[in-house]
């Protein structure tokens, strides 16, 4: 009897942990990504530019960076498996920029972006916007 109860408790614990881990912040995803790739790309670029331009060392910057990381993950997860989008010039350029920014936020969350990285991100965001406007 005791062995059966311990197995049942273990099963319930695994189920609770598994279901809790599966829950995501779907409101954030649904609020910011519409499923329209060009519109979503422009929105992500505007959001990230706003996050990058915030003054360093403020509480708002930390919160914005956390939200930016979620947005980056949601954007890439939504569009990387869409073969019509993932092979486009705009997506590959965006993915390069997003990887660089996410890498910085993951490795150096408390350090400001280097001017060289800011310039690179700005250049890649402009290229992605141009490719979106051209339909690439």
C-alpha positions in Angstrom: 0.0 0.0 0.0 2.8 2.4 0.9 4.6 1.6 -2.3 1.4 2.4 -4.3 0.9 5.7 -2.6 4.5 6.8 -3.2 4.1 5.9 -6.9 0.9 7.8 -7.1 2.5 10.8 -5.4 5.4 10.7 -7.8 3.0 10.5 -10.8 1.0 13.5 -9.5 4.2 15.5 -8.9 5.5 14.8 -12.4 2.1 15.7 -13.9 2.0 19.0 -12.0 5.6 20.0 -12.8 5.1 19.0 -16.4 1.9 21.0 -16.8 3.4 24.0 -15.1 6.4 23.9 -17.3 4.2 23.8 -20.4 2.4 27.0 -19.6 3.9 30.1 -21.3 3.1 33.7 -21.4 0.6 33.4 -24.3 -0.8 36.8 -23.7 2.5 38.3 -24.7 2.7 36.2 -27.8 -0.9 36.9 -28.9 -0.7 40.6 -28.1 2.4 41.2 -30.2 2.4 38.7 -33.0 -0.5 38.6 -35.4 0.6 35.9 -37.8 1.1 38.5 -40.6 4.9 38.2 -41.2 5.6 41.6 -42.6 3.5 43.4 -39.9 5.1 41.3 -37.2 8.6 41.9 -38.4 8.1 45.7 -38.4 6.5 45.5 -35.0 9.4 43.5 -33.6 11.9 45.9 -35.1 10.1 48.9 -33.5 9.9 47.2 -30.2 13.6 46.2 -30.2 14.7 49.7 -31.3 12.7 51.2 -28.4 14.3 48.7 -26.0 17.8 49.4 -27.2 17.3 53.2 -27.0 16.3 53.1 -23.3 18.9 54.6 -20.9 21.2 52.0 -19.4 21.0 51.0 -15.7 17.3 51.8 -15.3 14.6 49.4 -14.0 12.6 50.0 -17.2 15.6 48.8 -19.3 15.8 45.5 -17.4 12.1 44.9 -17.8 12.2 45.9 -21.5 15.1 43.5 -22.1 13.2 40.6 -20.5 10.2 41.4 -22.7 12.4 41.7 -25.7 13.9 38.2 -25.1 10.4 36.8 -25.0 9.4 38.6 -28.1 12.6 37.4 -29.9 11.8 33.8 -28.9 8.2 34.0 -29.9 9.0 35.6 -33.3 11.7 33.1 -34.2 9.6 30.1 -33.0 6.6 31.3 -35.0 8.3 31.9 -38.3 11.4 29.6 -38.5 9.4 26.5 -39.6 7.4 28.4 -42.2 9.3 27.5 -45.4 7.8 30.5 -47.2 9.2 32.9 -44.6 12.3 31.2 -43.3 14.0 31.2 -46.7 13.3 34.9 -47.3 16.0 37.5 -47.2 14.2 39.6 -44.6 13.9 36.6 -42.2 17.5 35.5 -42.5 18.6 39.1 -41.8 16.2 39.4 -38.9 17.3 36.1 -37.5 21.0 37.2 -37.6 20.1 40.4 -35.8 17.9 38.6 -33.2 20.6 36.0 -32.5 23.2 38.7 -31.9 20.8 40.7 -29.6 19.6 37.6 -27.7 23.2 36.4 -27.3 24.2 39.6 -25.7 21.1 39.6 -23.4 21.8 36.0 -22.4 25.6 36.4 -21.9 25.8 40.0 -20.5 22.4 41.0 -19.1 23.7 43.8 -17.0 26.1 45.3 -19.5 25.1 47.9 -22.1 25.2 47.1 -25.8 28.5 48.0 -27.4 28.3 50.8 -30.0 29.5 48.4 -32.6 26.7 46.0 -31.9 24.1 48.8 -31.9 25.4 49.9 -35.3 25.2 46.4 -36.6 21.7 45.9 -35.3 20.5 49.2 -36.8 22.0 48.2 -40.2 20.4 44.8 -40.1 17.0 46.1 -39.0 17.1 48.6 -41.9 18.0 45.8 -44.4 15.1 43.7 -43.0 12.7 46.6 -43.3 13.8 47.2 -46.9 13.5 43.5 -47.8 10.0 43.5 -46.3 9.0 46.5 -48.4 10.3 44.8 -51.5 8.5 41.6 -50.7 11.7 39.6 -50.1 
